[in-house]
Amino acid sequence: MVSFTLNDKRISVDADPATPLLWVIRDHVGLTGTKYGCGAGLCGACTVHINGRAQRSCQTQVSSIEGAKVVTIEGLSPDSSHPLQKAWIAEQVPQCGYCQSGQIMKAAELLAGNPKPNRDQIISHMDGNICRCGTYNRIIAAVERASREG
Amino acid sequence: MTIALKTPEISRRGILAGLGGMSFCLAFGADGIRLVSGAAAATGDAIKVTPWVRVAPDGVITILTPGAEMGQGSMTSLPLILAEEMDADWSKVVLEWAPAEPETYGYQNGNARDMSIVGSRAVMFYFNQLRLAGAQVRKVMVANAAATWGVDAKTLRTEPSVVIDPASGRRLTYGEIAATGKVPAALPDVDKSELKARKDFRLIGKSMPRRDIPLKVNGTAQYAIDVRLPGMVYASALHSPVHGNEPESWNDAEIKALPGVIATVKLPDGIAVVAQSFEQAMGARRTVKAAWKKGKADGFSSVRALDDYVKFNTDPSAKTDMVDQKGDAKAAFAGAAKTYRQDYFSDYSYHAQMEPLNAVARLNEAGDKVEVWDGTQDPGRCRELVARTLGFKTDQVQVNQCLMGGGFGRRSLADYTAEAALVARAVRRPVKLVWTREEDIAHGMFRPQCFQSMEAALDPSGKVVGWRHSVVGDGGMVLLVGGMKIPYYGVPNQSIELRNIAHGVRIKHWRGVAHNFNLFAIETFIDQMAAEQGIDPIAFRFERMGATARTRKVFEAVAQMADWKAKRPDGRALGISISERSGSLAAGVVEISLNRDTGKIRVHKVWLAVDGGIIVQPEAAKANIESGIVYGISNVLHERLTLKDGIVEQTNFHDYNLMRMSDSPEEMNITFLDSDGPPTGLGEIGTPFVMPAVANAFFRLTGKRLYHMPFMADRVTAALKA
């Protein structure tokens, strides 16, 4: 049994200690906004926050997060009101949308530590997250907008 | 908005009787989609109907959308077309998925009805049908208002969701009309001349936000992989590493002893492992040790096959299919003042949609009905394939459409859905089957590799008067010849041929399909001739290739956009190409730089001038084209798929590289030429020009040519030394 905080709720799950956090979140808990893309830490679709840091949940064993504070896309804001979520809509960023939970969570980490990133900082921070639809330039524009509009 | 995750089985008469408001039903006629009234539908046994537009007394208008959504925006743009002619208040429109019934919801495709969202067809093929359907609903609204007021319907006009009597200033909303209105037994005919003039469009051409986007920023968007059913178990499949081979035996007892494992299920060319959780199924899949029968693809080497293609191209005994023929190519070459010849190669490509292929299936208690949840580009053929696989009739299959985490052509075949249905039947429980990423690539269906031979004959004035294009590969008329025809140029004598070799490797449409490698060969060949003739490549197309008026327009537009003749910064160069796909024509320019130490090409800026007819959703269309451009750049600079001993050599995103943000062009400028023409396809027009434009820019930068795509660093380095 592993206990941790998921989107401000204390939860306990009975899963094999080696189970990737991704599957605990998606299948055991039922929050499906966090996505499976590669299962190898290569694409970033499964990105969540663990104690404020963006982490690949497919590469995180559930046993390693005992007592940790985990935030998924569902917990970023209660009503899509996070500046990044608003900016993502304003810039019409998502296409297929499958990678975008991970993109937004990765970008949220950036803005939390650096509210006014420049373009190069955005690119270097986001470069590990693949978008097969190629929405990269709109992601940059949306992060800049969120930074500007707060 | 609402998107019904599950389309409930409906009693047609029941739903017609039970709904408040007015229900317009859809019937198919020889002339395309036609609405019929609820009354006619309920009594017309021969007519298959389902509610298509519902107007509720509170003014909410429900429109069913047949636009399978993979990020291209069709889910929004198709009902928007109907809403335009209906003069619906778009803010009052909610969307629901249309059921997977092409006989009812399909567009007319030859003699058949088709819901297949492929080949950039959605807006192009549904446009007229949905406009007429929308206009019919509007006409009924107006007729009801006219009857209420006792005036001639011709004197009335509409504003969004309101009928207005200009003489008296009276107004009736569509909701008010729906509360008491009647839908006549025979719906009014609408002639094309009654459709709105372009200047009167309120929605078309105005860029309304896509309806799926808010769901995609907070985790609520439902993909098939997100579907959860009570009692559902999880499956993962291991397919024969050599495509198409049947499993002979596997370590069944060892697998079944693993924690959580429920069953193994033999598939025609693989083994599915079923477990209580997905991680257990995945873990068990990794332990499968199977022996496979031998098949056609055993021993296949993609590198060696390319060499074979070259020989096959000149093998007099090779079966040759004529793709296009004009004039007398043989005579043109015999009498030529100058001839050119060049060979080109192209490797396999993988779709790499971000959502690994998956589906959910559930059979009923009796085992004679199946429901599947699938992100599919073709719900109709998905239903047929699942039915065929289970030995069912199509009406025993219900397809519940889900959003797709990317499609790019891969998802018009629902082989993975048929597998989920087989597994669900075998274990008699609802099953979610998910291929791992490794499986998705190993068992992928690829854009075929191929060889191209190009030849041109020039007359004494330097005009291209003879043209030969031969393609060799696996994929036939379906996957190899698209884009070979060159109607946008005026070469009088042409011979365009295909020589096909089947390898047994799974191949499929891939965004832009054969246009990618065919335009690469055509447009770099033209660029090479222009350079050797000492003529600007645009001028060469105009003066020597007989470019049509439409072709000239797109080139003139892009030349202006990119300031084609202007000097570029040191280390930068431009390349140009035509783009053509699904009725659209475009010309594109890219600006590149090159790291000569690493062989890495970088695309910095892109300009594309597109003639795509009337653009229904300009901003969404631009985003779609940007996506196509990035797809092309990623493909031609980063993505190479090879097979050795019949097995795909790449396994995940560390060795099948997709372009990342740091390589995204700084600028993508897309302009639509003003046009009154019907919409043409836009989902792929952004891709096929990228390959030749980059190669042509590389020549202007280095004086060297690239003949083999993708332009991996080692090939670039080799070209620089050549």
Contacts between the chains, C-beta under 8 A, distances in Angstrom:
chain1	res1	chain2	res2	distance
A	16	B	259	7.6
A	16	B	279	7.5
A	19	B	277	7.9
A	19	B	279	5.3
A	20	B	279	6.6
A	23	B	277	6.7
A	23	B	278	5.8
A	23	B	279	4.6
A	26	B	226	7.9
A	27	B	228	8.0
A	27	B	234	7.5
A	27	B	277	5.9
A	27	B	278	5.8
A	27	B	279	7.9
A	28	B	277	7.8
A	30	B	228	6.4
A	31	B	219	7.0
A	32	B	219	7.0
A	32	B	222	7.9
A	32	B	225	7.6
A	32	B	226	3.8
A	32	B	228	7.6
A	33	B	218	7.0
A	33	B	219	1.9
A	33	B	220	7.1
A	34	B	219	7.2
A	35	B	223	8.0
A	35	B	225	7.6
A	35	B	354	7.5
A	35	B	355	7.2
A	35	B	405	7.2
A	36	B	225	6.8
A	36	B	356	6.7
A	36	B	434	7.4
A	37	B	354	5.3
A	37	B	355	7.6
A	37	B	356	7.4
A	37	B	437	6.9
A	38	B	437	4.5
A	38	B	652	5.6
A	38	B	653	5.3
A	39	B	282	7.6
A	39	B	436	6.1
A	39	B	437	5.7
A	39	B	438	7.9
A	39	B	652	8.0
A	40	B	437	7.0
A	40	B	652	5.2
A	40	B	653	7.3
A	40	B	654	7.2
A	42	B	652	6.0
A	42	B	653	4.0
A	42	B	654	5.7
A	43	B	354	7.0
A	43	B	653	5.7
A	45	B	354	6.1
A	72	B	219	6.9
A	73	B	217	8.0
A	73	B	218	6.3
A	73	B	219	4.0
A	74	B	218	6.9
A	74	B	219	4.7
A	76	B	218	7.5
A	77	B	218	7.7
A	80	B	214	6.6
A	80	B	217	5.9
A	80	B	218	4.6
A	84	B	217	7.9
A	85	B	217	4.4
A	85	B	218	6.3
A	88	B	213	7.7
A	88	B	216	7.9
A	88	B	217	4.5
A	89	B	209	7.3
A	89	B	213	5.8
A	89	B	214	6.0
A	89	B	217	6.1
A	92	B	209	6.6
A	92	B	210	6.4
A	92	B	213	6.0
A	92	B	619	6.4
A	92	B	620	7.3
A	92	B	623	6.2
A	93	B	213	7.7
A	93	B	217	7.8
A	94	B	71	7.2
A	94	B	212	7.6
A	94	B	213	5.4
A	94	B	216	3.8
A	94	B	217	6.8
A	95	B	70	7.9
A	95	B	71	3.0
A	95	B	72	7.0
A	95	B	73	8.0
A	95	B	623	6.5
A	95	B	624	7.4
A	95	B	627	5.7
A	96	B	70	5.3
A	96	B	71	3.4
A	96	B	353	7.3
A	96	B	354	6.6
A	96	B	355	7.4
A	96	B	403	7.5
A	96	B	404	6.1
A	96	B	405	5.2
A	96	B	406	4.5
A	96	B	407	7.6
A	97	B	71	6.5
A	97	B	212	6.9
A	97	B	213	7.5
A	97	B	215	7.5
A	97	B	216	3.2
A	97	B	221	5.4
A	97	B	403	7.0
A	97	B	405	7.3
A	98	B	223	6.6
A	98	B	353	7.9
A	98	B	354	4.2
A	98	B	355	4.8
A	98	B	405	3.0
A	98	B	406	6.3
A	99	B	354	5.1
A	99	B	405	8.0
A	100	B	216	5.3
A	100	B	217	6.5
A	101	B	219	5.4
A	104	B	217	6.4
A	123	B	661	5.2
A	123	B	662	5.2
A	124	B	662	7.4
A	126	B	661	5.1
A	127	B	660	5.1
A	127	B	661	5.2
A	127	B	662	4.9
A	128	B	660	7.5
A	129	B	660	7.9
A	129	B	661	7.5
A	130	B	354	7.1
A	130	B	653	6.6
A	130	B	658	5.2
A	130	B	660	6.4
A	131	B	354	7.6
A	131	B	661	7.8
A	132	B	352	5.7
A	132	B	353	6.2
A	132	B	354	4.8
A	132	B	406	5.3
A	132	B	408	7.8
A	132	B	631	7.8
A	132	B	658	6.2
A	133	B	71	5.0
A	133	B	354	7.9
A	133	B	406	6.7
A	133	B	627	4.7
A	133	B	630	7.7
A	133	B	631	8.0
A	134	B	626	6.4
A	134	B	627	4.7
A	134	B	629	7.2
A	134	B	630	2.5
A	134	B	631	6.0
A	134	B	634	7.1
A	134	B	659	7.3
A	134	B	664	7.1
A	135	B	623	7.5
A	135	B	626	7.8
A	135	B	627	7.1
A	136	B	630	7.0
A	136	B	660	7.6
A	136	B	661	4.2
A	136	B	664	3.9
A	137	B	626	7.0
A	137	B	664	5.7
A	137	B	665	7.6
A	137	B	668	6.7
A	138	B	623	7.2
A	138	B	626	7.8
A	139	B	661	7.0
A	140	B	661	7.3
